[in-house]
Amino acid sequence: MTRLDFQHELDNPFWSSLATRHADIAQGGTLARRYPVAISPIAGLPGVGPANIAALEALVEIDDDIGTAGPFVPALPGNWETLHESRLTQMIYSNTSPLPEGDVETTVLGASDIAEILALIELAKPGPFRSRTIELGTYLGIREGGRLVAMAGERTWVGDFRELSAVCTHPDAQGRGYAQALIGRVINRMLRAGQTPFLHVDTGNLRAIAIYRSLGFVRRAEYPVLHAKRIN
């Protein structure tokens, strides 16, 4: 596939990632795929027909949840509970210029950091994150006094397009440039690997969208997002 083909694949990013770069860890088949429960609730579909919905349901245990976004967000039957519905804006880094990395010390986060990562995620709520999400890419963190106070990393992957994700800062450490420093380091790492960064942000989060625009991201697409739990 050409780069243009892969950019088209970004129109349905979660499905594309699960069907290509992350196919080796994906569960499901041609009608629906998802990441393993411990990695992420993210799922993707190539359509929203009854067969697609049935295939998705077969991948989700009762009381488990899934999140999906793109052109094929299903209308789920009554044995599902909608937890959240919104719209996501997809943004793509529009040039190859490196970003400032700030004068801060960062560390690569690993399995020994999971408890702290999950505590920060629960507090800052940047989006879904589970005990094995760090297996999807490289995640960087910043510590103050030994405590993890900020992080960012990589999530889905389509061709040479790599998703920036889990950007968050502890409320006690905001305003110190940590998020921008981490974004710079994650993006520059992607650029050195010949990858094009992209991201997703809630369409209503105008402040975050403005910040990403100031860093060189441009809007590429907008689509619905659904977070739902299977209840029986």
Secondary structure as GFF3:
##gff-version 3
##sequence-region A 1 232
A	DSSP	alpha_helix	3	9	.	.	.	ID=ss1
A	DSSP	alpha_helix	13	19	.	.	.	ID=ss2
A	DSSP	beta_strand	27	28	.	.	.	ID=ss3
A	DSSP	beta_strand	33	34	.	.	.	ID=ss4
A	DSSP	beta_strand	43	44	.	.	.	ID=ss5
A	DSSP	alpha_helix	50	57	.	.	.	ID=ss6
A	DSSP	beta_strand	65	69	.	.	.	ID=ss7
A	DSSP	beta_strand	80	93	.	.	.	ID=ss8
A	DSSP	beta_strand	107	108	.	.	.	ID=ss9
A	DSSP	three_ten_helix	111	113	.	.	.	ID=ss10
A	DSSP	alpha_helix	114	124	.	.	.	ID=ss11
A	DSSP	three_ten_helix	133	136	.	.	.	ID=ss12
A	DSSP	beta_strand	139	144	.	.	.	ID=ss13
A	DSSP	beta_strand	147	158	.	.	.	ID=ss14
A	DSSP	beta_strand	161	169	.	.	.	ID=ss15
A	DSSP	three_ten_helix	171	173	.	.	.	ID=ss16
A	DSSP	alpha_helix	178	192	.	.	.	ID=ss17
A	DSSP	beta_strand	196	202	.	.	.	ID=ss18
A	DSSP	alpha_helix	206	215	.	.	.	ID=ss19
A	DSSP	beta_strand	217	230	.	.	.	ID=ss20
###
